[in-house]
Every structure is written in structure tokens, then in C-alpha cells.
Amino acid sequence: MKTRKKPTRKTVIKAALIVYALFSVYFTTRFIDGLLSSEYSAVSRYLTLNDAWDIAINDDSFQNVSLDTFRFAPVKKGDTITMERTFPADTDCTGHALLLQIKQAAVTVSIDGEPIHQYGQERIERNKTVGSGYLPVDLPDDYAAKTLKLQFTVAEDKAFSSFEPIRVYEWKNIYRIILTENRIPLFLGCFLTIFGLVTCCITFLAMLFSQKFTRILCISLFSVCIGLWTLCYYNVLLIFTMPLYTISLLEYLSLYLAPIPLIIYMREDAFALKRPAICTIYWVLFAVQLLATSVFLALHAIDLVHCAATLKYMQVLILCHLIFSAVVEFMNLRISRQLIHRLFLIGMLVLSGSVCYDLVFYYFNRYLGIAISSTKGIASVGLVIFIAMLLISFYLDMTQKMMQEKERDFLIKSAYTDELTQTHNRRYCMEYMTRVREMENPDYTVFCFDLNNLKTTNDTYGHAQGDILIRSAADVIINAFEPHGIVARMGGDEFIAIAETNNPEEISAMIREFRDNIAQKNEEIPDLHLSIAFGYASCSPKEYNIEKIYQIADDLMYENKQKMKKSSGGALSRENAVHTPA
């Protein structure tokens, strides 16, 4: 039987940190939610005006209507709707406001035939969009028992097919009530927007050094778009006293631009499948999205066709993106079974489900006048989960790529590095010589080195002492010559240095430093007896061929070694002879 591996201490710490983070987020959210909703029951008292309405839609009249059950055919652009009813006589009238929720319509509010508020009529006359959302209307202090009249002019086709509840609140509490009732979209919208903006700034700076962060830039841009859309769609930005048409414009802009960073994010995963059909579908979706976004926004800007009329086409495109992304990740999951694709697929399914829920809610409410649920912000919750999955997937992907790059760098370094001395090896030197050969009129000098007494040291003191001798030789050569070019071990007791200069004064300075290094090394390590024969040759106007220069330097090094051997009576000492350069 296979024994289960016990979780490591590192794994336990990670799990504990995750649990701690989740609990911290949960209790922090509950605390903030409690602050917003603690006095909601006290401040949310209102007078409902949902009953006893007389309504006229164009030429059709309806008496004693309840807004809770009243449904009609979706309105058309230019339709006029008039609603009348009387305020209760026993109402405390001081400091109250009427809260309307309008949908793509201008409205005039009158009390006993006297207009007290107008919105959007002049924009309709100029063929401008009027937007949708909450419209607070300040009521006079003597409105009790008077007749309230609402006159709507519809600005877009099929904007609504029922009326939202009409209520009277205390004016001082009205914005707090809006925020409290939409606190989930408020939290999520603010988080997504702030997170996206901060990440965008950081990622822009990071991309100056590496293109690896393109995908996280897409995530942050997508987060900004969805955060703004959430704040606009749920009327949270109303607290900044922004006009409804401005909030609606920002809502459409963020929604129409959101699919672009998402589909750019999907490019890598789509092309990783290496299937022509998938790649073709990707480019078609990308081109259609760019074209549709550009055309729809341009038409809205010139007031030819407003975004409210093209919204259904954009929603179809968004659904196509979600389906395509889910299919791509499912196919990647079947091929690789990587956790990255599993997380992305889970996030995509959650997002698709939440968006579909909100779309069904939206269409039922718009075309059938039916509110299938009172729950708000489902799409925002799904989007937060999806973005969290994107971030986790990106982190895992980046971690995996960094590990692969480190492994590749290690293999490359191993292929071009001498294991004993940790300097370049013969292969690297040969490739460097090839690069020098391809340069036009380079200035360089080739130094060849041969370590003396290596065989004697190995035979007398062992190979461990021989390795110390080789490493010591590498140190003195590297310290003297590597700042001016490269140093490599050609094998055994042979080294080479290629300095990027042929200036005699600079060469003499390098040789002096080299000799001083040898003397210092022999003083530092007792009984080292480090002795190195060397020769060098520089390029000249008559000879630039590096192979020939290398051969000349090697011959001179060999001559130097023979002279050192003869002068020592066959046993080489610490002495270093001077040679004649080519």
C-alpha cells in the first residue's frame, strides 16, 4: 500500500495564511456591512405610492392601478405616459423627497398642476440619451392631499414594460438608503475599480522592463471596466450628484470596452491549442468586437443610434466571448490537466452563470415587467470570483514560467561554464571567437596560458591539491583579464583570455597585474608553487583573423614554457618569463 505523504511545514503555513486571509476578509466585510446597515430600519421609513394611480399610455387609459401588478406592452420611442394620484392627507410633509426610478425617459413632476421638477425633455428634443436610474425629487412642505402628476416621454424603444415602486423618503436619508440597498455592488465595484487602477499603474511600469505582464494588464483593465460598470448599473455613483445621462454613458462605455482586454488575455491560451479553427474563431471574435465597439460608440457619439438600442447586440457578443473562453479552457484542460486551466474554467463557469442570471433578470424586467428576484449584484460577485481566478492562474503561470526560465538558464550556464573554475569553457570561447570574426575591424588581444607543475602536484599531493592549483590559476587570470574581455578554460591546465584592446600600454598593465596576482596568491596559500607560462598576440592592420592570432599566442606561450623549463633545470618554479608579442 502506498503511504500518504505528511504535509510539510511550509504547506501547513500556506494553508493557515489562506484561512486567516479568508476569515479577515469575511469579518472585515461583515463589520463594514454592519456600519452601513446598522440604522437602516430606522432611516428607511417611507411612504409608498404604488396604489390608486390613473395612468394614460398614449391613447389608452387605466383607472385605479397598482404598480405592483400593472404590466403593459414594451414602450416605443416617443410614447407619452401620464400618471396621476393624490397624496394621503395625513402625511408629515416636512423635508421629504420623491424617489423615482426612470428608464430611458424624460419626466415632468407636477403637484396640483404646478411643475416642481423636470428632467431630460430638452435632451430628447436634441436627440440625446437621457439615461436610466434613480431620480430624487424634492417635495414642497405642503404636498399632503394634493395631486401628484408624472408625465413621461420615452426616449428608446422597449425601454420598460412596468413601473418601479414610487416612494417618499426623508430627503436627508435618501442617499444613505440607496447606498445601503446596493451595498454589495458598492463594495465589489469599489474593490474592482481601485484594484484595477492600482494594478494598471504598477503593470505599466513593469512592462517597461518585460512583456511578461501583458496578461495581468488585461486583468487590471478588465477589472476597471467591470468595477465602473457595477457602480453605474446599481446607481452608486448617484451620491456624487452626477447626471443620469453621464452615469449611463459611463456604464455603456465600461461594458462595451470590457470584452477587449478579456479576449486579448485569451490569445495565449487559444493559440496554445495549435488548432487553425480555434485561431480563426479567435481573430473573427476579436475583429468583430473591435468593430462593434467602435461603431456602436461612434453612433452614440453622433446621436444617430444610442447605446441603449445596441445593447442587446453587445450582450450577444459578450455571451459569445464567454462561451469561446470556456471552450478554449476546457480544451486546454483536456490536453494538459494543469491547475491553471482548471481555475480559469471554474472562474469562467461562475462568471457565465452569474452573467446569464443577470441577463435573464434584465430581460424579464424590461420586456415582461417581472422581477424574478430581489437579489442584486450577482454578476459582480461572479466577476470578483472570475478575476480572483485570473490572478491565481496568472500567478501560477508566471511561477511556472520563472521556474522553467531558471532551469533553462542553469542548463545554458552549465553548457558554457567550466565546472571546476566556474569560468567560461572551450565551447563558449569558440562561439565568442566566431562573433569576433564576424565583427568589422575589431581591436583585440589573445592571451594563452599554461599552468606549470600540475602533473607533479597531482602525482605528489593528489588531485585535490591539483584542483586547488587550477582554481588558483583561474582566479589570478580572471582578476587581471576578465574586466577587459573574457577568460575561458580550454581544458586541463590551459586557459585563454581575449581582451578587447590592442593598446600596448593597457596590455602591459594587465600583465603587471597578472604577475602581482600570482605573487599574492603564492603568499596567501603556503606551498602552492603557482607558476603560469603565457604568450599573447594582438590583431594588426595586416592580420585580423582570430584563429591565426590565437595560434601565434599559443606558439609564444609554448616557447615561453620551454624557456621556463630549461632555466629551472627541468623543474619549473614560480618564475614567470617575459615573451615577445606578435
C-alpha positions as CSV (number, residue, x, y, z in Angstrom):
1,M,0.0,0.0,0.0
2,K,1.1,3.5,-0.8
3,T,1.7,5.6,2.3
4,R,0.4,9.1,2.3
5,K,2.9,11.9,2.5
6,K,2.6,14.1,5.5
7,P,2.0,17.8,4.7
8,T,5.2,19.8,5.0
9,R,5.5,22.7,7.5
10,K,5.6,25.1,4.5
11,T,2.3,23.7,3.2
12,V,0.6,24.0,6.6
13,I,1.8,27.6,7.0
14,K,0.4,28.4,3.5
15,A,-3.0,26.8,4.3
16,A,-3.1,28.7,7.6
17,L,-2.4,32.0,5.9
18,I,-5.1,31.4,3.3
19,V,-7.6,30.5,6.1
20,Y,-6.6,33.6,8.0
21,A,-6.9,35.8,4.9
22,L,-10.4,34.5,4.2
23,F,-11.6,35.0,7.8
24,S,-10.1,38.5,7.8
25,V,-11.9,39.4,4.6
26,Y,-15.2,37.9,5.9
27,F,-15.1,39.7,9.3
28,T,-13.9,43.0,7.8
29,T,-16.8,42.8,5.2
30,R,-19.3,42.0,7.9
31,F,-18.0,44.9,10.1
32,I,-18.3,47.4,7.2
33,D,-21.7,46.0,6.2
34,G,-22.8,46.4,9.8
35,L,-21.8,50.1,9.8
36,L,-23.8,50.8,6.7
37,S,-26.9,48.8,7.6
38,S,-27.0,49.3,11.4
39,E,-29.6,52.1,11.3
40,Y,-31.2,51.1,8.0
41,S,-34.5,50.1,9.6
42,A,-34.8,53.5,11.3
43,V,-33.8,55.7,8.3
44,S,-35.6,53.7,5.6
45,R,-39.1,54.5,6.6
46,Y,-41.0,55.6,3.6
47,L,-44.5,56.3,2.2
48,T,-45.3,54.0,-0.6
49,L,-47.3,55.4,-3.6
50,N,-47.9,52.1,-5.5
51,D,-51.7,52.1,-5.5
52,A,-54.6,54.2,-6.8
53,W,-52.9,55.5,-9.9
54,D,-54.7,56.7,-13.0
55,I,-52.5,56.0,-16.0
56,A,-52.7,57.0,-19.6
57,I,-50.3,55.4,-22.1
58,N,-50.7,57.3,-25.4
59,D,-54.5,56.9,-26.0
60,D,-55.0,54.0,-23.6
61,S,-56.3,54.8,-20.1
62,F,-56.3,52.7,-16.9
63,Q,-58.0,53.6,-13.6
64,N,-57.1,52.8,-10.0
65,V,-53.9,50.9,-11.0
66,S,-51.5,49.2,-8.6
67,L,-47.9,49.4,-9.8
68,D,-47.1,46.1,-8.2
69,T,-49.2,44.2,-10.7
70,F,-49.6,46.6,-13.7
71,R,-47.9,45.3,-16.9
72,F,-48.1,46.6,-20.5
73,A,-46.5,46.1,-23.9
74,P,-42.9,47.4,-24.1
75,V,-43.0,51.1,-24.8
76,K,-41.7,52.7,-28.0
77,K,-39.6,55.7,-28.6
78,G,-41.8,58.9,-28.5
79,D,-44.6,57.3,-26.3
80,T,-46.1,59.5,-23.7
81,I,-47.2,58.2,-20.3
82,T,-49.2,60.2,-17.7
83,M,-49.7,59.1,-14.2
84,E,-51.8,60.8,-11.5
85,R,-52.8,60.1,-7.9
86,T,-53.4,62.1,-4.7
87,F,-51.1,62.2,-1.7
88,P,-52.5,61.0,1.6
89,A,-53.9,63.7,3.7
90,D,-52.4,62.5,7.0
91,T,-48.8,62.8,5.9
92,D,-46.0,64.6,7.7
93,C,-44.7,66.7,4.8
94,T,-41.5,68.3,6.1
95,G,-38.2,67.5,4.4
96,H,-39.4,64.8,2.1
97,A,-38.3,63.7,-1.4
98,L,-39.9,61.6,-4.1
99,L,-37.7,58.7,-5.3
100,L,-38.4,57.7,-8.9
101,Q,-36.5,55.1,-10.9
102,I,-36.7,56.1,-14.6
103,K,-35.6,54.1,-17.6
104,Q,-34.7,56.0,-20.8
105,A,-37.4,58.5,-20.4
106,A,-37.8,62.2,-19.7
107,V,-40.1,63.2,-16.8
108,T,-42.0,66.2,-15.6
109,V,-43.2,66.1,-11.9
110,S,-46.2,68.4,-11.0
111,I,-48.2,68.9,-7.9
112,D,-51.7,70.3,-8.4
113,G,-50.7,71.3,-12.0
114,E,-47.6,73.2,-10.9
115,P,-44.3,71.7,-12.2
116,I,-41.7,71.1,-9.4
117,H,-39.1,69.2,-11.4
118,Q,-38.2,68.4,-15.0
119,Y,-35.6,66.1,-16.4
120,G,-34.5,65.1,-19.8
121,Q,-37.0,66.8,-22.1
122,E,-34.5,69.2,-23.7
123,R,-32.2,66.2,-24.3
124,I,-34.9,64.3,-26.1
125,E,-35.6,67.3,-28.3
126,R,-31.9,67.3,-29.2
127,N,-32.0,63.5,-29.8
128,K,-29.6,62.9,-26.8
129,T,-29.7,60.0,-24.5
130,V,-31.4,60.6,-21.1
131,G,-30.1,57.5,-19.2
132,S,-31.7,55.4,-16.5
133,G,-31.5,55.3,-12.7
134,Y,-32.8,56.8,-9.5
135,L,-34.1,60.4,-9.7
136,P,-34.7,62.1,-6.3
137,V,-37.2,64.9,-6.5
138,D,-37.5,67.4,-3.6
139,L,-41.1,67.8,-2.5
140,P,-42.6,71.1,-1.1
141,D,-43.7,71.1,2.6
142,D,-47.4,71.3,1.8
143,Y,-47.8,68.4,-0.6
144,A,-50.3,66.5,1.6
145,A,-53.7,65.8,0.0
146,K,-52.5,67.3,-3.3
147,T,-52.4,65.6,-6.7
148,L,-49.2,64.2,-8.0
149,K,-48.8,64.1,-11.7
150,L,-45.9,62.4,-13.6
151,Q,-45.5,62.9,-17.4
152,F,-43.0,60.6,-19.1
153,T,-41.7,60.8,-22.7
154,V,-40.0,57.6,-23.8
155,A,-36.5,58.1,-25.4
156,E,-35.8,54.5,-26.5
157,D,-37.7,51.5,-27.9
158,K,-38.6,48.8,-25.5
159,A,-37.1,50.6,-22.5
160,F,-39.6,49.1,-20.0
161,S,-42.9,47.3,-19.6
162,S,-43.7,48.1,-16.0
163,F,-43.2,50.8,-13.4
164,E,-40.8,50.6,-10.5
165,P,-42.1,51.3,-7.0
166,I,-42.5,55.0,-6.2
167,R,-41.8,56.1,-2.7
168,V,-41.4,59.2,-0.5
169,Y,-38.4,59.3,1.9
170,E,-36.9,61.9,4.2
171,W,-34.5,63.9,2.0
172,K,-31.6,63.7,4.4
173,N,-31.6,59.8,4.3
174,I,-32.2,59.2,0.6
175,Y,-28.6,58.7,-0.5
176,R,-27.8,56.6,2.5
177,I,-30.8,54.3,1.7
178,I,-29.6,54.0,-1.9
179,L,-26.1,53.0,-0.8
180,T,-27.3,50.6,1.9
181,E,-29.7,48.8,-0.5
182,N,-26.9,48.5,-3.0
183,R,-24.0,47.9,-0.6
184,I,-22.8,44.6,-2.2
185,P,-22.4,46.3,-5.7
186,L,-20.8,49.2,-3.8
187,F,-18.2,47.0,-2.1
188,L,-17.5,45.0,-5.2
189,G,-17.4,47.9,-7.6
190,C,-15.1,50.0,-5.5
191,F,-12.8,47.0,-5.0
192,L,-12.6,46.1,-8.7
193,T,-12.1,49.7,-9.8
194,I,-9.4,50.6,-7.2
195,F,-7.6,47.2,-7.6
196,G,-7.7,47.6,-11.4
197,L,-6.3,51.2,-11.4
198,V,-3.5,50.4,-8.9
199,T,-2.5,47.2,-10.8
200,C,-2.6,49.1,-14.1
201,C,-0.1,51.7,-12.8
202,I,2.2,49.1,-11.4
203,T,1.9,46.9,-14.5
204,F,2.6,49.8,-16.9
205,L,5.9,50.4,-15.1
206,A,6.7,46.6,-15.1
207,M,6.1,46.3,-18.8
208,L,8.9,48.9,-19.5
209,F,11.2,46.0,-18.5
210,S,9.4,42.9,-19.5
211,Q,6.4,42.0,-21.7
212,K,5.5,39.1,-19.3
213,F,3.0,41.3,-17.5
214,T,0.7,41.8,-20.5
215,R,-1.9,39.4,-19.2
216,I,-2.1,41.0,-15.8
217,L,-2.5,44.3,-17.5
218,C,-5.5,42.8,-19.3
219,I,-6.9,41.6,-16.0
220,S,-6.5,45.0,-14.4
221,L,-8.1,46.8,-17.4
222,F,-11.0,44.3,-17.3
223,S,-11.3,44.9,-13.6
224,V,-11.6,48.7,-14.0
225,C,-14.2,48.3,-16.7
226,I,-16.3,45.9,-14.7
227,G,-15.9,47.9,-11.5
228,L,-17.1,51.1,-13.2
229,W,-20.0,49.2,-14.8
230,T,-21.1,47.9,-11.4
231,L,-21.0,51.3,-9.8
232,C,-23.0,52.8,-12.6
233,Y,-25.5,50.0,-13.2
234,Y,-26.5,49.9,-9.5
235,N,-26.7,53.8,-9.3
236,V,-23.9,54.0,-6.6
237,L,-22.3,57.0,-8.5
238,L,-25.5,58.9,-7.8
239,I,-24.1,60.0,-4.5
240,F,-21.6,62.3,-6.5
241,T,-24.7,64.1,-7.9
242,M,-23.7,63.1,-11.4
243,P,-26.5,63.4,-14.0
244,L,-28.2,60.2,-15.0
245,Y,-27.1,60.5,-18.6
246,T,-23.5,60.8,-17.6
247,I,-23.7,57.7,-15.4
248,S,-25.5,55.8,-18.2
249,L,-22.8,56.8,-20.7
250,L,-20.0,55.6,-18.3
251,E,-22.0,52.4,-17.8
252,Y,-22.2,51.7,-21.6
253,L,-18.5,52.7,-22.2
254,S,-17.2,50.4,-19.5
255,L,-19.5,47.5,-20.6
256,Y,-18.6,47.8,-24.3
257,L,-14.8,48.1,-23.6
258,A,-14.7,45.2,-21.1
259,P,-14.6,42.3,-23.6
260,I,-11.5,43.7,-25.4
261,P,-8.9,43.1,-22.6
262,L,-10.6,39.7,-21.8
263,I,-10.2,38.5,-25.4
264,I,-6.6,39.7,-25.5
265,Y,-6.0,37.8,-22.3
266,M,-7.3,34.6,-24.1
267,R,-4.9,34.9,-27.0
268,E,-2.2,32.8,-25.4
269,D,-4.5,30.0,-24.4
270,A,-6.3,29.9,-27.7
271,F,-3.0,29.8,-29.8
272,A,-1.5,27.2,-27.4
273,L,-4.1,24.7,-28.8
274,K,-2.4,25.0,-32.2
275,R,-5.8,24.4,-34.0
276,P,-6.4,26.6,-37.1
277,A,-10.2,26.6,-36.4
278,I,-9.7,28.0,-32.9
279,C,-7.3,30.6,-34.1
280,T,-9.6,31.7,-36.9
281,I,-12.6,32.0,-34.5
282,Y,-10.4,34.0,-32.1
283,W,-9.4,36.5,-34.8
284,V,-13.0,36.8,-36.0
285,L,-14.3,37.4,-32.5
286,F,-11.5,39.9,-31.8
287,A,-12.2,41.8,-35.1
288,V,-16.0,41.8,-34.6
289,Q,-15.6,43.0,-31.0
290,L,-13.3,45.9,-32.1
291,L,-15.5,46.8,-35.0
292,A,-18.8,46.6,-33.0
293,T,-17.4,48.6,-30.1
294,S,-16.0,51.3,-32.4
295,V,-19.2,51.5,-34.5
296,F,-21.7,51.5,-31.6
297,L,-19.8,54.1,-29.6
298,A,-19.4,56.3,-32.8
299,L,-23.1,56.0,-33.5
300,H,-23.8,57.0,-29.9
301,A,-21.4,60.0,-30.0
302,I,-23.1,61.5,-33.1
303,D,-26.6,60.7,-31.6
304,L,-27.6,58.5,-34.6
305,V,-28.2,55.3,-32.6
306,H,-27.8,55.3,-28.9
307,C,-26.1,52.5,-26.9
308,A,-29.4,51.6,-25.3
309,A,-30.6,50.4,-28.7
310,T,-27.4,48.4,-29.5
311,L,-27.0,46.9,-26.0
312,K,-28.7,43.6,-27.0
313,Y,-26.2,43.1,-29.8
314,M,-23.3,43.7,-27.4
315,Q,-24.7,41.3,-24.9
316,V,-24.8,38.6,-27.5
317,L,-21.2,39.3,-28.3
318,I,-20.2,39.1,-24.6
319,L,-22.0,35.7,-24.4
320,C,-20.1,34.5,-27.4
321,H,-16.8,35.6,-25.7
322,L,-17.7,33.7,-22.6
323,I,-18.7,30.6,-24.4
324,F,-15.5,30.7,-26.6
325,S,-13.3,31.3,-23.5
326,A,-14.9,28.4,-21.6
327,V,-14.5,26.0,-24.6
328,V,-10.8,27.1,-25.0
329,E,-10.0,26.5,-21.4
330,F,-11.9,23.1,-21.4
331,M,-9.8,22.0,-24.4
332,N,-6.6,23.1,-22.7
333,L,-7.7,21.3,-19.6
334,R,-8.1,18.1,-21.6
335,I,-4.7,18.4,-23.1
336,S,-2.6,19.5,-20.1
337,R,-4.7,18.9,-17.0
338,Q,-2.9,21.9,-15.4
339,L,-4.3,23.6,-12.3
340,I,-4.1,26.9,-14.2
341,H,-6.7,25.9,-16.7
342,R,-8.9,24.3,-14.0
343,L,-9.0,27.5,-12.1
344,F,-9.7,29.6,-15.2
345,L,-12.5,27.2,-16.2
346,I,-14.1,27.3,-12.8
347,G,-14.0,31.2,-12.9
348,M,-15.4,31.3,-16.4
349,L,-18.3,29.0,-15.5
350,V,-19.1,31.0,-12.4
351,L,-18.9,34.2,-14.4
352,S,-21.1,32.8,-17.2
353,G,-23.7,31.6,-14.7
354,S,-23.9,34.9,-12.9
355,V,-24.0,37.0,-16.1
356,C,-26.7,34.7,-17.5
357,Y,-28.7,35.2,-14.3
358,D,-28.4,39.0,-14.5
359,L,-29.3,38.9,-18.2
360,V,-32.4,36.8,-17.6
361,F,-33.3,39.2,-14.7
362,Y,-32.8,42.2,-17.0
363,Y,-34.8,40.9,-19.9
364,F,-37.7,39.6,-17.8
365,N,-37.9,43.0,-16.1
366,R,-37.5,45.1,-19.3
367,Y,-39.8,43.1,-21.7
368,L,-42.2,41.3,-19.3
369,G,-42.1,43.7,-16.3
370,I,-41.4,40.8,-14.0
371,A,-38.8,41.0,-11.2
372,I,-37.8,37.3,-10.9
373,S,-35.6,38.0,-7.8
374,S,-34.8,40.8,-5.4
375,T,-31.1,39.8,-5.2
376,K,-28.7,42.3,-6.7
377,G,-25.1,42.2,-7.7
378,I,-24.9,38.5,-8.7
379,A,-22.8,39.4,-11.8
380,S,-20.5,41.5,-9.7
381,V,-19.9,38.5,-7.3
382,G,-19.2,36.3,-10.3
383,L,-16.8,38.8,-11.8
384,V,-14.9,39.1,-8.5
385,I,-14.6,35.3,-8.4
386,F,-13.5,35.3,-12.0
387,I,-10.9,38.0,-11.6
388,A,-9.6,36.2,-8.5
389,M,-9.2,33.0,-10.6
390,L,-7.5,35.0,-13.3
391,L,-5.0,36.4,-10.8
392,I,-4.3,33.0,-9.3
393,S,-3.9,31.5,-12.7
394,F,-1.6,34.3,-13.8
395,Y,0.5,33.8,-10.6
396,L,0.8,30.1,-11.1
397,D,1.6,30.6,-14.8
398,M,4.3,33.2,-14.0
399,T,5.7,31.0,-11.3
400,Q,5.9,28.0,-13.6
401,K,7.5,30.1,-16.4
402,M,10.0,31.6,-14.0
403,M,11.0,28.1,-12.8
404,Q,11.3,27.0,-16.4
405,E,13.5,30.0,-17.2
406,K,15.7,29.4,-14.2
407,E,16.1,25.8,-15.3
408,R,16.9,26.8,-18.9
409,D,19.4,29.5,-17.7
410,F,21.0,26.9,-15.5
411,L,21.3,24.4,-18.4
412,I,22.7,27.2,-20.6
413,K,25.2,28.2,-18.0
414,S,26.2,24.6,-17.4
415,A,26.8,24.2,-21.1
416,Y,29.1,27.2,-21.3
417,T,30.7,27.1,-17.8
418,D,33.7,25.1,-16.6
419,E,32.5,23.2,-13.5
420,L,35.8,23.3,-11.5
421,T,36.7,27.0,-12.0
422,Q,33.2,28.4,-12.8
423,T,34.7,30.4,-15.7
424,H,33.8,30.0,-19.4
425,N,34.6,26.7,-21.1
426,R,36.1,25.9,-24.5
427,R,32.6,25.9,-26.2
428,Y,31.9,29.4,-25.1
429,C,35.3,30.6,-26.2
430,M,34.9,29.1,-29.7
431,E,31.5,30.8,-30.1
432,Y,33.0,34.1,-28.9
433,M,35.8,33.8,-31.4
434,T,33.1,33.3,-34.1
435,R,31.4,36.6,-33.0
436,V,34.8,38.4,-33.1
437,R,35.4,37.0,-36.6
438,E,32.1,38.5,-37.8
439,M,32.9,42.0,-36.4
440,E,34.4,44.6,-38.7
441,N,37.9,45.8,-37.7
442,P,37.8,44.7,-34.1
443,D,40.6,45.5,-31.6
444,Y,41.6,42.6,-29.5
445,T,44.5,40.6,-28.0
446,V,44.6,36.9,-27.4
447,F,46.4,35.6,-24.3
448,C,47.2,31.9,-23.9
449,F,48.1,30.4,-20.5
450,D,49.5,27.0,-19.4
451,L,49.7,26.0,-15.8
452,N,53.1,24.7,-14.7
453,N,53.7,21.8,-12.3
454,L,50.1,20.4,-12.5
455,K,51.2,16.8,-13.1
456,T,53.8,16.9,-10.4
457,T,51.3,18.3,-7.9
458,N,48.7,15.6,-8.8
459,D,51.3,12.8,-8.5
460,T,52.9,14.2,-5.3
461,Y,50.0,15.7,-3.3
462,G,46.9,14.2,-5.0
463,H,44.3,15.6,-7.3
464,A,42.6,17.6,-4.6
465,Q,45.7,19.8,-4.4
466,G,45.8,19.8,-8.2
467,D,42.3,21.2,-8.2
468,I,43.4,24.0,-5.8
469,L,46.2,24.8,-8.2
470,I,43.8,25.0,-11.2
471,R,41.3,27.2,-9.3
472,S,44.1,29.5,-8.1
473,A,45.4,29.9,-11.7
474,A,41.8,30.7,-12.8
475,D,41.5,33.3,-10.1
476,V,44.6,35.2,-11.0
477,I,43.8,35.2,-14.7
478,I,40.2,36.3,-14.2
479,N,41.1,39.1,-11.8
480,A,43.7,40.5,-14.3
481,F,42.0,39.9,-17.7
482,E,38.2,39.4,-17.3
483,P,37.4,43.2,-16.8
484,H,38.8,43.7,-20.3
485,G,37.1,40.8,-22.1
486,I,36.6,37.1,-21.5
487,V,38.5,34.3,-19.7
488,A,37.9,30.6,-20.5
489,R,39.4,27.3,-19.5
490,M,40.3,25.4,-22.7
491,G,40.8,22.1,-20.8
492,G,43.3,20.6,-18.3
493,D,45.9,23.2,-17.5
494,E,45.2,25.5,-20.4
495,F,43.5,28.9,-20.2
496,I,42.7,31.7,-22.7
497,A,41.9,35.4,-22.3
498,I,40.6,37.6,-25.1
499,A,40.9,41.3,-24.2
500,E,39.0,43.9,-26.3
501,T,42.1,46.1,-26.9
502,N,45.4,46.0,-28.7
503,N,46.8,49.1,-26.9
504,P,50.4,48.2,-25.7
505,E,50.1,50.3,-22.5
506,E,46.9,48.6,-21.5
507,I,48.4,45.2,-22.3
508,S,51.4,45.9,-20.1
509,A,49.2,47.0,-17.2
510,M,47.2,43.7,-17.5
511,I,50.5,41.7,-17.4
512,R,51.8,43.6,-14.4
513,E,48.5,42.9,-12.5
514,F,48.7,39.3,-13.6
515,R,52.2,38.9,-12.2
516,D,51.3,40.6,-9.0
517,N,48.3,38.4,-8.6
518,I,50.5,35.3,-8.9
519,A,52.9,36.5,-6.3
520,Q,50.0,37.4,-3.9
521,K,48.3,34.0,-4.4
522,N,51.6,32.2,-3.5
523,E,51.9,34.3,-0.4
524,E,48.3,33.6,0.6
525,I,48.5,29.8,0.1
526,P,51.6,28.1,1.5
527,D,53.3,25.5,-0.7
528,L,51.1,26.4,-3.7
529,H,54.0,27.0,-6.1
530,L,51.8,28.6,-8.7
531,S,53.6,29.2,-12.0
532,I,52.0,30.0,-15.3
533,A,53.6,30.3,-18.7
534,F,51.8,32.6,-21.1
535,G,52.0,34.2,-24.5
536,Y,50.0,36.8,-26.3
537,A,49.4,38.3,-29.8
538,S,47.4,41.3,-30.9
539,C,45.5,42.0,-34.0
540,S,47.0,44.4,-36.5
541,P,46.0,46.1,-39.8
542,K,47.8,43.2,-41.6
543,E,46.2,40.4,-39.6
544,Y,42.6,40.3,-38.2
545,N,42.0,36.6,-38.4
546,I,41.4,35.5,-34.8
547,E,42.4,31.8,-35.4
548,K,45.8,32.9,-36.7
549,I,46.2,35.4,-33.8
550,Y,45.3,32.6,-31.3
551,Q,47.8,30.2,-33.0
552,I,50.6,32.8,-32.7
553,A,49.8,33.4,-29.0
554,D,49.7,29.7,-28.3
555,D,53.1,29.2,-30.0
556,L,54.6,32.0,-28.0
557,M,53.1,30.5,-24.8
558,Y,54.8,27.1,-25.7
559,E,58.1,28.8,-26.3
560,N,57.8,30.6,-23.0
561,K,57.1,27.3,-21.2
562,Q,60.2,25.7,-22.8
563,K,62.4,28.6,-21.7
564,M,61.0,28.4,-18.2
565,K,61.6,24.7,-18.1
566,K,65.2,25.0,-19.3
567,S,66.0,27.9,-16.9
568,S,64.8,25.8,-13.9
569,G,66.7,22.7,-14.9
570,G,63.7,20.7,-15.8
571,A,61.7,21.6,-12.7
572,L,59.5,24.8,-13.1
573,S,59.4,27.2,-10.3
574,R,57.3,30.3,-9.5
575,E,59.2,32.4,-12.0
576,N,57.3,33.9,-15.0
577,A,59.2,34.7,-18.2
578,V,58.6,37.6,-20.5
579,H,57.9,36.9,-24.2
580,T,57.8,38.9,-27.3
581,P,54.3,39.8,-28.7
582,A,53.4,39.2,-32.3
